Amino acid sequence: MTLKTILLGACSALALAGMASAETLTVATVNNGDMIRMQGLTSEFTAQNPDIQVEWVTLEENVLRERVTTDIATKGGQYDVMTIGTYEVPIWAKQNWLLPLDNLGADYDAADIIPAIAGGLTVDSKLYAAPFYGESSFIMFRKDLMEKAGLTMPDAPTWDFVADAARKMTDRATGVNGICLRGKAGWGENMAFLTAMSNSFGARWFDEAWKPQFDQPEWKATLDFYVKLMKDAGPVGASSNGFNENLALFQQGKCGMWIDATVAASFVSNPKDSTVADKVSYALAPDTGLGKRGNWLWAWSLAVPAGTQKAEAAQKFVSWATSKAYLELVASKEGWANVPPGTRSSLYANPEYQKAAPFAKMTLDSINAADPTKPTVKPVPYVGVQFVAIPEFQGLGTTVGQLFSAALAEQMTVDDALKQAQDVATATMTEGGYIK
């Protein structure tokens, strides 16, 4: 055996030993476009961190929630980094299921995270998840139909203006509905919209003693307004419409206005998919003059479960994937329009991004108009804008959503829907020990 062969063999052994000693992070994530793009860029992270390998578990949203919830509740340790939403973060942090992100690196610039987004991911002044993508909701409207109705949309309209405009823009003979709003039952479907809307009417899910508030006049005003507006100016079968159905209606030119997620702006303004792409403009979600707008707040975020044995490497990955440098990396490869939105103030101050995304300013203004720590006009004991950050909310929110969807479909009255919502919420909160 030659000296060269011996040296080559030794080098190969060292390389294999290095690979064997590399930590492997298991990252659970949702199968949306931004996360799939992140997977494609993982080699950039491993090149900077050759001692860390990344293994992906990519799942549909409902399956992801089920798997990570089971794993974290049992401290199974199956995942080292989890993709979770704004709903889970405050609940899981209080259960000590998440590690605080206190080792993201000197150049991470956590202060650059948009305050409203950071607020929903912070518990007791500690950040427990880093946002990868964020959104609020706002009004998307047809400029041509607004002009035809003889109206000018304010940047910050009231619900009364929106309702008046919707009725004037409705032309059932040509298939144009003045407004499209979510009606499909679900805590993340119609109740995301209606809870955010109710905040602007002065309503709240619970008072400071956790007593349900569906028997109060503010909820009656919210649901009455919504049902009457949709009957006068909404599409047929609205109780079956969620985000995707309303998106299709708007892109087909069948909605004068649509109040929904800010991320939809890129879809309705894309001429490849939208027949009205050149006719769309944007405004803040409406209010009633009480100091709160009817817009929500959401972020898909990366968190480190307490059950991991690889906390340091996990925080390195979270830091890389949610950093300003990552946004620049995506922009360099796929253009500024494809950068994950809604997380960093510096992105919205970037002229290149502003040029690529004409809806950028209104998106940022919408995000800033939502405060998850003070979501309502009156005080509440919970965090969350379009949800209540307690474990019981998923089931309760969906049940109430079914009642309100039935009211929209005229299968029951608004009063009956509210009474049943009050009853089921009271039973849930009593069983959960919130009220006695």
Secondary structure, 3 states (H helix, E strand, C coil): CCHHHHHHHHHHHHHHHHHHHCEEEEEEEECCHHHHHHHHCHHHHHHHCCCEEEEEEEECHHHHHHHHHHHHHCCCCCCCEEEEECCHHHHHHHCCCECCCCCCCCCCCHHHECHHHHHHCEECCEECCEEEEEEEEEEEEEHHHHHHCCCCCCCCCEHHHHHHHHHHHCEHHHCEEEEECCCCCCCCCHHHHHHHHHHHCCCCCECCCCCECCCCHHHHHHHHHHHHHHHHHCCCCHHHCCHHHHHHHHHCCCEEEEEEEHHHHHHHCCCCCCCCHHHEEEEECCECCCCCECCCEEEEEEECECCCCCHHHHHHHHHHHCCHHHHHHHHHHHCHHHCCCCCEHHHHCCHHHHHHCCCHHHHHHHHHCCCCCCCCCCCCCCCCCCCCCCCCHHHHHHHHHHHHHHHHCCCCCHHHHHHHHHHHHHHHHHHCCCCC
